[in-house]
Amino acid sequence: MISVGVRDLKNQLSQYLQYVKDGERVVVTEHNRIIAEIVEPEGQGTDADIEQKLQQLSREGEVILAKRNKSVAQKPVLTDVEKSIDWETIYNEVRADRF
């Protein structure tokens, strides 16, 4: 799981979306409060099915496909303090308040 602030997410959106494509879960924070989570959609079909549907929608003029294939994204290097923080536990505690 990767944690990112709103400003950094905005500035490097493509990089964090690449992490999601690679199977990572991205937690978005604002003032050290978790406000969102970005994950891959479940049950959407295989990559080939999705690619085929996107090509069809492109031919029909419904979507415009991206011009580049895959961006090269590097995972951020975590400091020792960041490594010691268990963001998933914090996230689950915050989410528990909603139920």
C-alpha positions in Angstrom: 0.0 0.0 0.0 1.2 3.5 -0.9 0.2 6.7 0.9 0.2 10.0 -0.9 -1.0 13.5 -0.2 -3.5 15.3 -2.4 -1.0 17.8 -3.8 1.5 15.1 -4.7 -1.2 12.9 -6.2 -2.3 15.8 -8.4 1.3 16.6 -9.5 2.2 13.0 -10.2 -1.2 11.4 -11.0 0.1 9.3 -13.9 2.8 7.8 -11.7 0.3 6.8 -9.0 -2.1 5.4 -11.5 0.7 3.2 -12.8 1.2 1.9 -9.3 -2.5 0.9 -9.2 -2.2 -0.8 -12.6 0.7 -2.8 -11.1 -1.6 -4.0 -8.3 -0.7 -1.5 -5.6 -3.3 0.2 -3.4 -2.9 4.0 -3.1 -4.3 5.7 -0.1 -4.9 9.5 -0.5 -4.4 11.7 2.5 -5.2 15.3 3.3 -3.7 16.9 6.5 -2.7 13.4 7.6 -6.3 12.1 7.3 -7.2 9.4 4.8 -9.8 10.7 2.4 -9.7 8.2 -0.5 -8.4 4.9 -1.7 -7.5 4.0 -5.3 -7.6 0.4 -6.3 -8.0 -1.6 -9.5 -11.7 -2.4 -10.3 -12.8 -5.9 -9.6 -14.5 -8.2 -12.0 -14.0 -6.0 -15.0 -12.8 -8.8 -17.3 -9.3 -9.6 -18.6 -7.0 -7.0 -19.9 -7.6 -8.3 -23.5 -11.4 -7.9 -23.0 -10.9 -4.3 -21.7 -8.5 -3.4 -24.5 -11.0 -4.8 -27.1 -13.9 -2.8 -25.6 -11.7 0.4 -25.6 -10.8 -0.1 -29.2 -14.5 -0.5 -30.1 -15.4 2.6 -28.2 -12.6 4.5 -30.0 -13.9 3.4 -33.4 -17.3 4.6 -32.4 -15.9 8.0 -31.3 -16.9 7.5 -27.7 -13.4 7.7 -26.2 -10.0 8.9 -27.2 -7.2 6.5 -26.5 -4.0 7.6 -24.8 -1.1 8.2 -27.2 1.6 6.5 -25.1 1.6 2.9 -23.9 3.1 2.7 -20.4 4.8 5.3 -18.4 7.8 4.5 -16.4 7.0 5.1 -12.7 9.4 4.7 -9.8 8.1 3.8 -6.3 8.9 6.5 -3.8 11.8 5.8 -1.4 10.4 5.7 2.2 12.2 7.1 5.2 12.7 4.9 8.3 9.8 6.9 10.0 7.5 6.2 7.1 8.4 2.5 7.0 7.5 2.2 10.7 4.0 3.7 10.3 1.4 1.0 9.6 -0.9 3.0 7.3 -3.2 0.1 6.8 -4.0 -0.1 10.5 -4.6 3.6 10.7 -6.8 3.4 7.6 -8.9 0.6 9.0 -9.4 2.4 12.3 -10.6 5.5 10.4 -12.9 3.4 8.2 -14.3 1.6 11.2 -15.8 4.9 12.4 -18.1 5.0 9.4 -20.0 1.8 10.2 
